[in-house]
Amino acid sequence: MSQRPARILTGITTSGTPHLGNYVGAIRPAIAASRAPNTDSFYFLADLHSLIKAQDPARTQRSTLEIAATWLAAGLQPDKVWFYRQSDIPEITELTWLLTCVAGKGILNRAHAYKAAVDRNRADGEDDDAGVTAGLFMYPVLMAADILIFNADKVPVGRDQVQHIEMARDFGQRFNHVYGRDYFTLPEAVVDDNVATLPGLDGRKMSKSYGNTIPLFAPTGELKKLVFSILTDSRAPGEPKDAEGSPLFQLYQAFASKEETAAFAQAYADGIGWGDAKQQVFARVEREIAPMRERYLALVARPGDIEDTLRDGARRLREEYATPLLAQLREAVGLRDLSNMQLGAMEAESTVDKPPLATFKQYREGDGKFYFKLVEGDRVLLQSAAFDAPRDAGQAIAALKRGTLAIADAPAALGDGVDVAQVQAALDALSVADADKAAKAGVA
C-alpha cells in the first residue's frame, strides 16, 4: 500500500502589509517548498487569528486581500496546493470547541503569549487578566484545530511557535485517548534555523514594530528612495568597506547569486562608494520584485478573482477533508442523529469496551515513606518519589488533577515507555470522568 504524501501546513496571519523581510524569510522559501515532490501543501489566511489583535473591519478586509495577492504574485499555484481562508471552513471553529472540551486549562495558562500578557500586567500593578481576551487565551486551541482538521504531518514555524505545535499534539492525543481511536495525526514542528532575516533601514531586524521596513511592492521610485536611506558608515569612496555586518550588503546577498555576491564583496574591499553600492542593491532587488509587483497590482485590481480562488479552495477542502472528518468526530463524541437510536442502545453501549480509566493509588512502603502512582490497567504511567507525610502526597495528586502542577515539575518519574503527553491525556480523561460524576450527582 502506497504511503500518502506528507501534509505540510502553513498559516499566514492577515495583518499589515508584507515587506522585504517577510518575502525573504517566509514567503519565498515556503513557495519553493510547495513544489517539493510527494508533499501535499496547505496554505491558509489566518483571518480568525488576526481578530485577536485587530478590531478594524476595513483593515482586516484590506489586509486579507493584500496578503492573498502577495502569495499569488510571488508564485503560489492554487491549482497545485491548497490555498484557502480560515474563516471559510466552519469545521475549524467547530473542532476548536471539541478540542476545548479536552484541553487542560493548566496547559493554556503556560502559553507564551498569555504568560507575557500576565507578566506585563503584574509589572504595571494590574490584575493578572486585565485586558486579556478569551481569544488570546484560547489562541493555541484554534491553532490546534487549524492543524488537526487536515491531519497535517509537519508545520514549519519559528522557535517561538514550537510550544503551540506541542499543544496541538497534546490536545489531539487527549481526544484520541478519551474517545478510544486515533482520529488525529500528531503533528511535528519544523524549525529552520537557517531562515534568512533582513536588516531594516536602521540596521536592526526589519520589523513593523521598529518602523524600519521596506514594503515588498513599494513603487519603483519609493523602493529606490528607501534603499538609498539605509544606514551606512562615513567611509569615503576608495576606502575599503566591511561586508560583514553591513545591512546594505546583507540585503544584496538575499537577492543575489553566489557569483554576484562574491563580486559585490570584492567591490566592498575595493572601496566602492556608498552611492554606487546602493544603486547596485536597488537594481538587484528591483530586478526580482518588478515582475511580482506587476502581477500583484493586476491581482488587487480584481478582488473578485481572489475571492473566487479562496472560496474554491475552501469548498474543495471541506468536501474532501473537513466535512467527512467532522462527521466522524460528531459521532465519536455523541452528537448523533437521534432517529438512528435503537431500543436498548444505551444499555448496549455501557458494555462496549473502553480504554481503562487511569487511577491514582496512594500507599506506604516499608521505609515508612508515602508514595503514589498513576496506573492505567496494569501499566504504571507515573511513579512518585517518597513523601514524609500522606498529606504531601495527596496535595501533589490534587495539583496534578487540577493542572496547577506540571507533570515535568512533579516529584515523580514516568513509567517505562510512557511520555508526558500520554500521562496528560490520562489525567484529562480522569478529569472528564470526575466532572461527569459530579454533574450526575448534581442532577440526582
Buried (B, 14 or more C-beta within 10 A) or exposed (E): EEEEEBBBBBBBBBBBBBBBBBBBBBBBBBBEBBEEEEBBBBBBBBBBBBBBEBEEEEBBEBBBBBBBBBBBBBBBEBEEBBBBBBBBBEBBEBBBEBBBEBBBEBBBBBBEBBEEBBEEBEEEEEEEBEEBEEEBBBBBBBBBBBBBBBBBBBBBBEEEBBBBBBBBBBBBBBBBBBBEEEBBBBBEBBBEEEEBEBBBBBBEBBBBEEEBBBBBBBEEEEBBEBBBEBBBEEEEEEEEBEBEEBBBBBBBBBBBEEEBBEEBBEBBEEEBBBEEBBBBBBEBBBEBBEEBBEBBEEBBEEBEEBBEBBEBBBEEBBEEBBEEBBEEBBEBBEEEEEEEEEEEEEEEEEEEEEBEEBEBEBEEEEEEBBBBBBBBEEBBBBBBEEBEEBEBBBEBBEBBBEBEBBBEEBEBEBBEEBEBBBBBBBBBBBBBBEEEEEEEEEEE
